Amino acid sequence: MEERSGTVPRRRAPATSRGERAAVPARRAPSAAVPRGPSRPPAPPGPAQAVVASRGRMIGLVVVLSLVLVTFAGRLVYVQGIAGPEVAQEAREKRMTTAQVLGARGEITDANGVVLATSVERYHVTVNQKQVASYRARGSSDGLDGAAGVASRLAPVLGLNAAELGGDLVGDRGYVVVARNVLPDVAREVRALRLDGVGVEKVADRVYPKGTVAGNIVGFVNSEGEGLQGLEFALHADLKGTPGQERFERGKGGQPIPGGLSEAHPAQDGRSVRLTLDSDLQWKAEEQLRAKVAETGADGGAIVVMRRTGEVLALAESVAFDPNTPGAQATTALSRSVSDVFEPGSTGKVVTIAAALEEGLVQPTEPFEVADRWTTPHGETIKDSHDHAVQKLTATGVFAESSNVGTVLIGQRLTKDQRYHYLSAFGFGTRTGIEMPGESAGLLRTPDDWHGRDEFAVLFGQAVSVNALQAASVFATIANDGVRVPPRLIAGWTSPDGRYTAQPPPDGIAVVSPQTAQTVLSMMESTVVEGTGKEGAIPGYRVGGKTGTAQRFNPSGYTASFIGVAPVDDPEVITAVILHNPRTSIYGGTVAAPVFATVTGYALQQLGIAPSGAPATLFPATWE
């Protein structure tokens, strides 16, 4: 037997066949008495372990991707299915823009439908400066971007200087108007350019086809379409349209998206007004007045032509005004016929004669001995226009010769209260109510405020003041059988759908009886036939009228006038011609009466009024 060494040899595990595992002896717990050596590093994973780890990562990745896809799918379902309409609506609202659409302003026409003021289709070209900055040339020949590029393409279409236009395109404002009231074909060219930040908006431009004819009556509007003067101002609430709105989807450059959503709330057009004016007669009155002002060197003047029932046919001023180009005149009173006042002078004697006849204090044939001057109880002297010997005149002769002294002899029979009553009843001191803005009421003081010679001066048209329309209205009252009808310019209104409605005439007020009115008309005819108004005669027509000359104090000078009625046998037309401070003559019979004859004769022809029939039968003007 061999002797064992100190080392015990390890027993080898018995070999095993392929596929069998060797029996692994049970691990013994380490003895506390035997110290442990250092631990060995773990062995690298084998192929099986690598496969297991890779499979885990793939599973994790699939899970993560699945969660992401589920999240996306859920979000997609939410956005498309649940919140889709709301999101789409929100996106659409961000693309929507709102533009205001103006209602067309109503027209102003004369009595025959001739257009005096109308609105035409025009466009404003606007820019959004922020969007203009993002413009890119996109193959244009100049290759310029931003404001310079937009200006180079837009300026030729608008007829503007590119450099100057470019200055208006630079900035951070969202709305700038670079061209106003361009024509529709220009607006179409601007749209066709499809420039970022450039848009066009429809507006209504106001034009006045007749220019200066009735410009003082029509007035004008500002750039926003608001009436500033004349009837445009006075009738603004009726003429102006009601704005509407247009909402549409816009692209990046602010342009409407073709086929995009659009919503419209139509604007409402304003009403159109038909005036009582005859534009041809208005032109004739303006022409004659301005020619006479130039001929006489007068400071100015006015002509009023009206019917006895109050319809104003012409209201002419001596200064031409074109509402298409208001200029410096825009700040002045356009219609001085209603705003400027003056002492009527001898034309005011109509009131005195009518009052005395109505009260039964005088007869047209009553004789008077008339000197050229008369002294009041206060020691003041009243004189006629020229020195003369004592005249034997009837009341008709006093009126026809326009004697201040003779008028006082008749008028002093009226009490102070009666004098005031008739002046007030004929419209002195009260606005006529004409539709024009800026009308003055004139001046009529009460008897308590009359001082010195005032109580006598009011009898021959002094110490009172009127405007030209008020003065003409006195004669219209006599022509209308003694009934005062307020003057008016509006004949009727046409609604946006084309329906015309006549304006109801105002109620009249009886001032004197028809008999008194007819007597005064006959006395007025004597003035033209054999008195101071011979230059006012119209061939073929019987005419009645009254001359007037009154002293002016501010500025100093005289107002010469002639107011008359034709034909006297069937009154239709009343014309007042007023000239302020004429240099060639101060007498209304000399400078104003010829203009009356020309303008009134034209009016009679325009209106188709037949010539007078039977000749006049006049009261005697003198006595023996």
C-alpha positions as CSV (number, residue, x, y, z in Angstrom):
1,M,0.0,0.0,0.0
2,E,1.2,3.3,-0.9
3,E,1.7,5.7,1.9
4,R,-0.6,8.8,1.7
5,S,1.0,12.2,1.5
6,G,-0.2,15.2,3.5
7,T,-2.2,16.4,0.6
8,V,-5.5,14.7,-0.1
9,P,-6.2,14.6,-3.8
10,R,-9.5,16.1,-5.2
11,R,-12.0,13.6,-6.2
12,R,-13.0,14.0,-9.8
13,A,-16.6,14.0,-10.6
14,P,-17.6,11.0,-12.5
15,A,-18.0,11.6,-16.2
16,T,-21.5,12.1,-17.4
17,S,-23.0,11.4,-20.6
18,R,-23.9,14.3,-23.0
19,G,-27.1,15.9,-21.8
20,E,-26.7,14.9,-18.3
21,R,-25.8,17.2,-15.6
22,A,-23.2,16.4,-13.1
23,A,-24.4,16.1,-9.6
24,V,-23.6,19.2,-7.7
25,P,-22.6,18.5,-4.1
26,A,-24.4,20.5,-1.6
27,R,-22.5,23.6,-0.5
28,R,-21.4,23.5,3.0
29,A,-21.7,26.4,5.2
30,P,-18.3,28.0,5.8
31,S,-16.8,27.2,9.1
32,A,-16.4,30.1,11.4
33,A,-12.9,29.0,12.2
34,V,-11.7,29.0,8.6
35,P,-11.1,32.4,7.2
36,R,-12.7,33.3,3.8
37,G,-10.5,34.4,1.0
38,P,-11.3,37.4,-1.4
39,S,-14.5,37.1,-3.5
40,R,-14.2,36.4,-7.2
41,P,-15.6,38.8,-9.8
42,P,-18.8,37.5,-11.4
43,A,-18.4,35.6,-14.6
44,P,-19.5,37.4,-17.8
45,P,-23.0,36.5,-18.9
46,G,-23.3,33.7,-21.2
47,P,-25.2,33.7,-24.4
48,A,-28.4,32.8,-22.8
49,Q,-28.3,35.7,-20.4
50,A,-27.6,38.2,-23.2
51,V,-30.6,37.0,-25.1
52,V,-32.8,37.4,-22.0
53,A,-31.6,41.0,-21.4
54,S,-32.1,41.9,-25.1
55,R,-35.6,40.5,-25.0
56,G,-36.4,42.6,-21.9
57,R,-35.3,45.8,-23.6
58,M,-37.4,45.1,-26.6
59,I,-40.4,44.4,-24.5
60,G,-39.8,47.7,-22.6
61,L,-39.4,49.6,-25.9
62,V,-42.5,48.1,-27.3
63,V,-44.4,49.0,-24.2
64,V,-43.1,52.6,-24.4
65,L,-43.9,52.9,-28.1
66,S,-47.3,51.4,-27.5
67,L,-48.0,53.9,-24.7
68,V,-46.9,56.7,-27.0
69,L,-49.0,55.5,-29.8
70,V,-52.0,55.0,-27.5
71,T,-51.4,58.5,-26.2
72,F,-51.2,59.9,-29.7
73,A,-54.2,57.9,-30.8
74,G,-56.1,59.1,-27.8
75,R,-55.1,62.7,-28.5
76,L,-56.1,62.3,-32.1
77,V,-59.4,60.8,-31.2
78,Y,-60.0,63.7,-28.7
79,V,-58.9,66.4,-31.2
80,Q,-60.7,64.9,-34.2
81,G,-63.6,63.4,-32.6
82,I,-64.4,65.1,-29.3
83,A,-62.8,68.6,-29.4
84,G,-62.5,68.7,-33.2
85,P,-65.3,71.2,-33.9
86,E,-64.2,73.4,-31.1
87,V,-60.6,73.5,-32.3
88,A,-61.6,74.0,-35.9
89,Q,-63.9,76.9,-34.8
90,E,-61.1,78.5,-32.8
91,A,-58.7,78.2,-35.7
92,R,-61.2,79.7,-38.0
93,E,-61.9,82.6,-35.7
94,K,-58.2,83.4,-35.7
95,R,-58.4,83.5,-39.5
96,M,-61.5,85.7,-39.5
97,T,-61.4,89.4,-39.9
98,T,-64.2,92.0,-39.9
99,A,-64.6,94.9,-42.2
100,Q,-67.2,97.6,-41.9
101,V,-69.4,98.3,-44.8
102,L,-70.8,101.8,-45.1
103,G,-74.4,102.4,-46.1
104,A,-74.7,104.6,-49.1
105,R,-75.6,108.2,-48.3
106,G,-78.9,109.3,-49.8
107,E,-79.0,111.6,-52.8
108,I,-80.0,115.3,-52.8
109,T,-82.0,116.2,-56.0
110,D,-83.8,119.3,-57.2
111,A,-87.5,119.4,-57.8
112,N,-87.1,117.8,-61.2
113,G,-84.8,115.0,-60.0
114,V,-81.6,116.6,-61.1
115,V,-78.9,115.3,-58.8
116,L,-77.1,117.8,-56.7
117,A,-75.3,115.4,-54.3
118,T,-74.7,111.7,-54.7
119,S,-72.4,108.9,-53.4
120,V,-70.3,106.9,-55.8
121,E,-68.4,103.6,-55.3
122,R,-64.8,104.2,-54.2
123,Y,-62.1,102.4,-52.3
124,H,-59.5,103.1,-49.6
125,V,-56.2,101.3,-49.9
126,T,-54.9,100.3,-46.5
127,V,-51.8,98.6,-45.2
128,N,-50.8,96.6,-42.1
129,Q,-47.3,97.8,-41.5
130,K,-46.3,94.7,-39.5
131,Q,-47.4,92.4,-42.3
132,V,-45.7,94.5,-45.0
133,A,-42.4,94.0,-43.3
134,S,-42.7,90.2,-44.0
135,Y,-43.2,90.7,-47.7
136,R,-40.8,88.7,-49.9
137,A,-40.1,89.5,-53.5
138,R,-41.1,86.0,-54.8
139,G,-39.4,86.4,-58.1
140,S,-40.2,90.0,-58.9
141,S,-37.8,91.8,-61.2
142,D,-36.5,94.2,-58.6
143,G,-35.9,91.6,-55.9
144,L,-36.9,94.0,-53.1
145,D,-38.4,92.7,-49.9
146,G,-40.4,94.3,-47.2
147,A,-41.7,97.9,-47.4
148,A,-39.4,98.8,-50.3
149,G,-40.7,95.9,-52.4
150,V,-44.4,96.6,-51.6
151,A,-43.9,100.3,-52.5
152,S,-42.2,99.5,-55.8
153,R,-45.1,97.4,-56.9
154,L,-48.0,99.4,-55.4
155,A,-46.9,102.9,-56.2
156,P,-47.3,102.7,-60.0
157,V,-50.9,101.4,-59.6
158,L,-51.8,104.2,-57.3
159,G,-49.9,106.9,-59.3
160,L,-47.7,107.7,-56.2
161,N,-44.0,108.2,-55.7
162,A,-42.5,104.9,-54.5
163,A,-40.1,106.5,-52.1
164,E,-42.8,108.6,-50.4
165,L,-45.2,105.6,-50.3
166,G,-42.5,103.5,-48.7
167,G,-42.3,105.9,-45.8
168,D,-46.0,105.2,-45.1
169,L,-45.4,101.5,-45.1
170,V,-42.8,101.4,-42.4
171,G,-43.8,101.1,-38.8
172,D,-45.8,98.9,-36.4
173,R,-49.3,100.1,-37.0
174,G,-52.0,97.7,-38.0
175,Y,-54.1,100.0,-40.1
176,V,-52.9,102.9,-42.3
177,V,-54.8,104.4,-45.2
178,V,-52.3,105.1,-48.0
179,A,-54.8,106.1,-50.7
180,R,-58.3,107.4,-50.5
181,N,-61.3,107.2,-52.8
182,V,-59.6,105.3,-55.6
183,L,-61.7,104.1,-58.5
184,P,-63.0,100.5,-58.7
185,D,-60.6,99.5,-61.5
186,V,-57.6,100.7,-59.4
187,A,-58.9,98.7,-56.5
188,R,-59.1,95.6,-58.7
189,E,-55.4,96.1,-59.7
190,V,-54.4,96.4,-56.1
191,R,-56.1,93.2,-55.2
192,A,-54.5,91.4,-58.1
193,L,-51.0,92.2,-56.7
194,R,-51.7,90.0,-53.6
195,L,-49.2,92.0,-51.5
196,D,-48.8,91.0,-47.9
197,G,-50.5,93.5,-45.6
198,V,-52.2,95.5,-48.4
199,G,-56.0,95.6,-48.6
200,V,-58.8,97.6,-50.1
201,E,-62.0,98.6,-48.4
202,K,-65.1,99.9,-50.1
203,V,-66.3,103.4,-49.2
204,A,-68.8,105.9,-50.6
205,D,-67.3,109.1,-51.9
206,R,-69.6,112.2,-52.0
207,V,-69.7,114.1,-55.3
208,Y,-71.6,117.2,-56.4
209,P,-72.3,117.0,-60.1
210,K,-73.6,120.6,-60.4
211,G,-70.5,122.1,-58.7
212,T,-71.2,125.7,-57.6
213,V,-74.9,125.6,-58.5
214,A,-76.7,125.5,-55.2
215,G,-73.4,124.7,-53.4
216,N,-74.3,127.2,-50.7
217,I,-77.5,125.2,-50.0
218,V,-76.3,121.7,-50.4
219,G,-73.2,122.1,-48.3
220,F,-70.6,119.2,-48.0
221,V,-69.4,116.3,-46.0
222,N,-66.0,115.5,-44.5
223,S,-63.8,112.5,-45.3
224,E,-65.8,110.3,-42.9
225,G,-69.1,111.1,-44.7
226,E,-70.4,113.4,-42.0
227,G,-72.3,116.5,-43.0
228,L,-70.5,119.7,-42.1
229,Q,-72.5,122.5,-43.8
230,G,-75.7,123.2,-45.5
231,L,-78.4,120.5,-46.0
232,E,-75.7,117.8,-45.7
233,F,-75.4,118.9,-42.1
234,A,-79.0,119.8,-41.4
235,L,-80.4,116.5,-42.9
236,H,-77.4,114.3,-41.9
237,A,-79.5,111.9,-39.7
238,D,-81.8,111.1,-42.6
239,L,-79.3,111.1,-45.4
240,K,-76.6,108.9,-43.7
241,G,-76.8,105.1,-44.1
242,T,-76.6,102.5,-41.4
243,P,-73.2,100.7,-41.5
244,G,-73.1,96.9,-42.0
245,Q,-70.3,94.3,-41.4
246,E,-68.5,91.8,-43.5
247,R,-66.5,88.9,-41.9
248,F,-64.2,86.7,-44.0
249,E,-61.3,84.3,-43.7
250,R,-58.0,86.0,-44.5
251,G,-54.7,84.6,-45.5
252,K,-51.3,85.4,-44.1
253,G,-51.1,88.6,-46.1
254,G,-54.5,89.7,-45.0
255,Q,-56.2,88.9,-48.3
256,P,-59.6,87.1,-48.4
257,I,-59.2,83.3,-48.9
258,P,-61.1,82.2,-52.0
259,G,-63.9,79.9,-51.0
260,G,-63.3,80.6,-47.3
261,L,-66.1,81.3,-44.9
262,S,-67.7,84.8,-45.2
263,E,-70.6,86.4,-43.4
264,A,-72.3,89.6,-44.3
265,H,-74.6,91.9,-42.4
266,P,-75.8,94.3,-45.2
267,A,-75.6,98.0,-44.7
268,Q,-78.8,100.1,-44.9
269,D,-78.7,103.0,-47.4
270,G,-79.9,106.4,-46.3
271,R,-83.0,108.2,-47.6
272,S,-82.8,110.6,-50.5
273,V,-84.3,114.0,-50.4
274,R,-86.0,115.9,-53.2
275,L,-85.9,119.7,-52.8
276,T,-88.2,122.4,-54.0
277,L,-85.3,124.1,-55.8
278,D,-85.2,124.4,-59.6
279,S,-81.5,124.0,-60.4
280,D,-81.8,125.9,-63.7
281,L,-83.5,128.8,-62.0
282,Q,-80.9,128.6,-59.2
283,W,-78.1,128.9,-61.9
284,K,-79.9,131.9,-63.5
285,A,-80.3,133.7,-60.2
286,E,-76.6,133.1,-59.2
287,E,-75.4,134.3,-62.6
288,Q,-77.5,137.5,-62.6
289,L,-76.6,138.3,-59.0
290,R,-72.9,137.9,-59.4
291,A,-72.9,139.9,-62.6
292,K,-74.8,142.7,-60.9
293,V,-72.4,142.7,-57.8
294,A,-69.5,142.9,-60.2
295,E,-71.2,145.7,-62.2
296,T,-72.1,147.8,-59.1
297,G,-69.1,147.1,-57.0
298,A,-71.4,145.9,-54.2
299,D,-70.1,144.1,-51.2
300,G,-72.4,141.2,-51.8
301,G,-76.0,140.2,-52.1
302,A,-78.7,137.5,-52.3
303,I,-81.7,136.5,-54.4
304,V,-84.6,134.5,-53.1
305,V,-87.2,133.1,-55.4
306,M,-90.2,131.3,-53.9
307,R,-93.8,130.4,-54.4
308,R,-96.6,132.1,-52.4
309,T,-97.2,128.7,-50.7
310,G,-93.6,128.7,-49.3
311,E,-91.7,126.5,-51.7
312,V,-88.2,128.0,-52.2
313,L,-87.2,127.8,-55.9
314,A,-83.8,129.5,-55.6
315,L,-81.6,130.8,-52.9
316,A,-78.7,132.5,-54.6
317,E,-75.5,134.0,-53.0
318,S,-73.1,136.4,-54.5
319,V,-70.1,134.2,-53.6
320,A,-69.7,130.9,-55.5
321,F,-69.0,127.8,-53.5
322,D,-68.1,124.4,-54.9
323,P,-68.7,121.6,-52.4
324,N,-66.4,119.3,-54.3
325,T,-63.5,121.5,-53.1
326,P,-64.6,123.3,-50.0
327,G,-61.3,125.0,-49.3
328,A,-61.1,128.0,-47.0
329,Q,-64.8,128.8,-47.4
330,A,-65.7,125.7,-45.5
331,T,-65.5,127.6,-42.2
332,T,-67.7,130.5,-43.3
333,A,-71.5,130.8,-43.4
334,L,-72.5,129.4,-46.8
335,S,-76.1,130.7,-47.0
336,R,-76.1,134.3,-46.0
337,S,-79.6,134.6,-47.3
338,V,-80.7,133.1,-43.9
339,S,-77.7,134.1,-41.7
340,D,-77.0,137.7,-42.5
341,V,-79.5,140.4,-41.4
342,F,-80.1,144.0,-42.5
343,E,-82.7,146.7,-42.1
344,P,-85.3,146.1,-44.9
345,G,-85.9,149.8,-45.5
346,S,-88.9,150.7,-47.6
347,T,-89.8,147.1,-48.4
348,G,-91.0,147.0,-44.8
349,K,-93.7,149.6,-45.6
350,V,-95.8,146.7,-46.9
351,V,-96.4,145.7,-43.3
352,T,-97.5,149.2,-42.3
353,I,-99.9,149.6,-45.2
354,A,-101.4,146.2,-44.7
355,A,-101.8,146.8,-41.0
356,A,-103.5,150.2,-41.5
357,L,-105.9,148.7,-44.2
358,E,-106.7,145.7,-42.0
359,E,-107.5,147.9,-39.0
360,G,-109.7,150.1,-41.2
361,L,-107.5,153.2,-40.5
362,V,-106.9,154.1,-44.1
363,Q,-108.3,153.6,-47.6
364,P,-106.2,153.3,-50.7
365,T,-107.6,156.5,-52.2
366,E,-107.4,158.6,-49.1
367,P,-105.7,161.9,-49.8
368,F,-102.6,163.2,-48.0
369,E,-100.5,166.3,-48.2
370,V,-97.0,165.0,-48.0
371,A,-94.0,167.3,-47.2
372,D,-90.4,166.1,-47.6
373,R,-89.8,166.0,-43.9
374,W,-91.6,165.6,-40.6
375,T,-90.7,166.2,-37.0
376,T,-91.4,163.7,-34.3
377,P,-92.9,164.7,-30.9
378,H,-89.3,164.2,-29.6
379,G,-88.0,166.8,-32.0
380,E,-86.3,164.3,-34.3
381,T,-86.6,164.8,-38.1
382,I,-87.8,162.1,-40.6
383,K,-87.1,162.9,-44.2
384,D,-87.9,161.5,-47.6
385,S,-85.1,160.2,-49.9
386,H,-85.0,163.6,-51.7
387,D,-86.2,167.1,-51.2
388,H,-89.5,168.0,-52.8
389,A,-92.4,170.4,-52.4
390,V,-95.6,169.3,-50.7
391,Q,-97.2,166.5,-52.7
392,K,-100.9,165.6,-53.0
393,L,-100.7,161.9,-52.8
394,T,-103.3,159.2,-52.0
395,A,-102.3,156.4,-49.7
396,T,-101.5,154.4,-52.9
397,G,-99.4,157.3,-54.1
398,V,-97.5,157.4,-50.8
399,F,-96.7,153.7,-51.2
400,A,-95.9,153.9,-54.9
401,E,-93.5,156.9,-54.3
402,S,-92.1,155.3,-51.2
403,S,-92.5,158.4,-49.1
404,N,-91.2,158.0,-45.5
405,V,-93.1,161.0,-44.4
406,G,-96.4,159.8,-46.0
407,T,-95.9,156.4,-44.5
408,V,-95.5,157.9,-41.0
409,L,-98.7,159.9,-41.5
410,I,-100.6,156.7,-42.2
411,G,-98.7,154.5,-39.7
412,Q,-99.0,156.7,-36.7
413,R,-102.7,155.9,-36.6
414,L,-101.6,152.4,-35.4
415,T,-100.9,152.0,-31.7
416,K,-97.4,150.9,-30.7
417,D,-98.8,147.4,-29.8
418,Q,-100.5,147.2,-33.2
419,R,-97.3,148.1,-35.0
420,Y,-95.4,145.4,-33.0
421,H,-98.2,142.8,-33.5
422,Y,-98.2,143.1,-37.3
423,L,-94.5,143.1,-37.6
424,S,-94.4,139.9,-35.5
425,A,-97.3,138.4,-37.4
426,F,-95.5,138.9,-40.7
427,G,-92.5,137.0,-39.3
428,F,-90.1,139.7,-38.1
429,G,-88.0,138.6,-35.2
430,T,-88.8,134.9,-35.7
431,R,-86.9,132.3,-37.6
432,T,-88.8,131.1,-40.7
433,G,-88.0,127.4,-39.9
434,I,-86.2,126.8,-43.2
435,E,-84.3,123.5,-43.1
436,M,-81.0,125.4,-43.6
437,P,-78.6,125.6,-40.6
438,G,-77.5,129.0,-39.2
439,E,-80.7,130.9,-39.7
440,S,-80.9,134.2,-37.9
441,A,-84.2,135.4,-36.3
442,G,-83.4,139.0,-37.1
443,L,-84.3,141.8,-34.7
444,L,-87.6,143.0,-33.4
445,R,-87.6,144.8,-30.1
446,T,-90.8,145.1,-28.1
447,P,-92.4,148.6,-27.8
448,D,-91.0,148.9,-24.3
449,D,-87.5,148.8,-25.8
450,W,-88.2,151.4,-28.5
451,H,-86.4,154.6,-27.9
452,G,-86.5,158.0,-29.6
453,R,-87.7,157.8,-33.2
454,D,-87.9,153.9,-33.2
455,E,-91.7,153.9,-32.9
456,F,-91.8,155.8,-36.2
457,A,-88.8,154.2,-37.8
458,V,-90.3,150.7,-37.6
459,L,-93.1,152.0,-39.9
460,F,-90.7,152.4,-42.9
461,G,-88.4,149.4,-42.3
462,Q,-85.8,150.8,-39.9
463,A,-85.0,149.9,-36.2
464,V,-85.8,146.3,-37.2
465,S,-83.7,143.7,-39.1
466,V,-84.5,140.7,-41.2
467,N,-82.7,138.1,-43.4
468,A,-83.4,137.9,-47.1
469,L,-85.8,135.0,-46.7
470,Q,-87.8,136.7,-44.1
471,A,-88.1,139.8,-46.3
472,A,-89.4,137.7,-49.2
473,S,-91.8,135.8,-47.0
474,V,-93.6,139.0,-46.2
475,F,-94.5,139.5,-49.8
476,A,-95.4,135.8,-50.2
477,T,-97.9,136.3,-47.4
478,I,-99.6,139.2,-49.3
479,A,-99.5,137.1,-52.5
480,N,-101.1,134.2,-50.6
481,D,-104.3,136.0,-49.7
482,G,-102.8,137.2,-46.4
483,V,-101.9,133.7,-45.1
484,R,-98.2,133.3,-44.0
485,V,-96.8,129.8,-44.9
486,P,-93.3,129.1,-43.6
487,P,-90.7,128.8,-46.4
488,R,-89.4,125.3,-47.0
489,L,-86.8,123.6,-49.1
490,I,-87.9,119.9,-48.8
491,A,-90.5,118.5,-51.3
492,G,-90.3,114.9,-50.1
493,W,-88.2,111.8,-49.3
494,T,-87.4,108.6,-51.2
495,S,-86.8,105.5,-49.1
496,P,-83.9,103.1,-50.0
497,D,-86.5,100.8,-51.7
498,G,-87.5,103.6,-54.1
499,R,-90.8,104.8,-52.5
500,Y,-91.3,108.5,-52.6
501,T,-93.3,110.3,-49.9
502,A,-94.2,114.0,-50.3
503,Q,-93.4,116.2,-47.4
504,P,-96.7,117.6,-45.9
505,P,-96.9,121.4,-46.3
506,P,-96.8,123.3,-43.1
507,D,-99.9,125.0,-41.8
508,G,-100.5,128.6,-42.7
509,I,-101.3,131.5,-40.4
510,A,-103.8,134.2,-41.5
511,V,-102.2,137.6,-41.0
512,V,-104.5,139.8,-42.9
513,S,-107.8,139.2,-44.8
514,P,-107.8,138.3,-48.5
515,Q,-109.4,141.7,-49.3
516,T,-106.6,143.5,-47.6
517,A,-104.0,141.4,-49.3
518,Q,-105.6,142.1,-52.7
519,T,-105.6,145.8,-52.0
520,V,-101.9,145.8,-51.1
521,L,-101.1,143.8,-54.3
522,S,-102.9,146.5,-56.3
523,M,-100.9,149.2,-54.6
524,M,-97.7,147.3,-55.2
525,E,-98.6,147.2,-58.9
526,S,-98.8,150.9,-58.9
527,T,-95.2,151.0,-57.7
528,V,-94.1,149.2,-60.8
529,V,-96.4,150.9,-63.3
530,E,-96.0,154.6,-62.1
531,G,-93.8,154.6,-59.0
532,T,-90.2,153.9,-58.0
533,G,-90.2,150.3,-59.3
534,K,-90.6,150.8,-63.1
535,E,-87.4,148.8,-63.8
536,G,-89.1,145.7,-62.4
537,A,-91.7,145.4,-65.1
538,I,-91.8,142.1,-67.1
539,P,-93.3,142.3,-70.6
540,G,-96.6,140.4,-70.8
541,Y,-97.0,140.0,-67.1
542,R,-98.6,142.2,-64.4
543,V,-96.0,142.8,-61.7
544,G,-96.3,144.3,-58.2
545,G,-93.3,145.2,-56.1
546,K,-91.6,147.5,-53.7
547,T,-88.3,149.2,-53.8
548,G,-86.1,149.6,-50.7
549,T,-83.1,151.6,-49.6
550,A,-81.8,151.3,-46.0
551,Q,-78.7,152.7,-44.3
552,R,-76.2,150.2,-43.0
553,F,-74.1,150.7,-39.9
554,N,-71.7,147.8,-39.8
555,P,-70.2,148.0,-42.3
556,S,-71.4,151.4,-43.2
557,G,-73.2,152.0,-46.5
558,Y,-76.7,151.1,-47.9
559,T,-78.7,148.1,-48.7
560,A,-80.7,148.4,-52.0
561,S,-83.5,146.0,-52.7
562,F,-86.5,145.2,-54.8
563,I,-89.1,142.6,-53.8
564,G,-92.0,141.8,-56.1
565,V,-94.8,139.4,-57.1
566,A,-95.8,138.1,-60.6
567,P,-98.3,137.8,-62.1
568,V,-100.3,140.1,-59.8
569,D,-103.6,138.8,-61.3
570,D,-102.7,135.2,-60.2
571,P,-99.7,135.3,-58.0
572,E,-97.2,132.5,-58.4
573,V,-93.6,133.8,-58.0
574,I,-92.1,136.1,-55.4
575,T,-88.5,137.3,-55.9
576,A,-86.4,139.3,-53.6
577,V,-83.1,140.9,-54.8
578,I,-80.8,142.3,-52.2
579,L,-77.6,144.2,-52.9
580,H,-75.3,145.3,-50.0
581,N,-73.5,148.6,-50.4
582,P,-73.7,149.0,-54.2
583,R,-71.4,151.8,-55.4
584,T,-73.1,152.9,-58.6
585,S,-76.5,153.7,-57.0
586,I,-78.0,153.2,-53.6
587,Y,-81.6,152.9,-54.9
588,G,-83.3,149.5,-55.2
589,G,-85.3,150.7,-58.1
590,T,-82.2,151.4,-60.1
591,V,-79.8,148.4,-59.2
592,A,-82.1,145.7,-57.9
593,A,-85.3,146.0,-59.9
594,P,-83.7,145.1,-63.3
595,V,-82.3,141.9,-61.8
596,F,-85.8,141.1,-60.4
597,A,-87.3,141.5,-63.9
598,T,-84.7,139.1,-65.5
599,V,-84.8,136.4,-62.9
600,T,-88.6,136.5,-62.3
601,G,-89.2,136.4,-66.1
602,Y,-87.0,133.4,-66.4
603,A,-88.9,131.7,-63.5
604,L,-92.2,132.3,-65.1
605,Q,-91.0,130.7,-68.3
606,Q,-89.5,127.7,-66.4
607,L,-92.7,127.1,-64.5
608,G,-94.8,127.5,-67.7
609,I,-97.0,130.3,-66.2
610,A,-99.1,132.0,-68.9
611,P,-98.9,135.8,-69.4
612,S,-101.4,138.0,-67.7
613,G,-104.9,138.4,-69.2
614,A,-106.9,141.6,-68.4
615,P,-104.9,144.8,-67.8
616,A,-104.6,146.4,-64.4
617,T,-107.1,148.7,-62.8
618,L,-105.2,150.8,-60.4
619,F,-106.1,153.2,-57.6
620,P,-105.2,156.8,-58.3
621,A,-101.9,157.9,-56.9
622,T,-102.6,161.6,-56.7
623,W,-105.5,163.9,-56.0
624,E,-106.5,167.5,-56.8
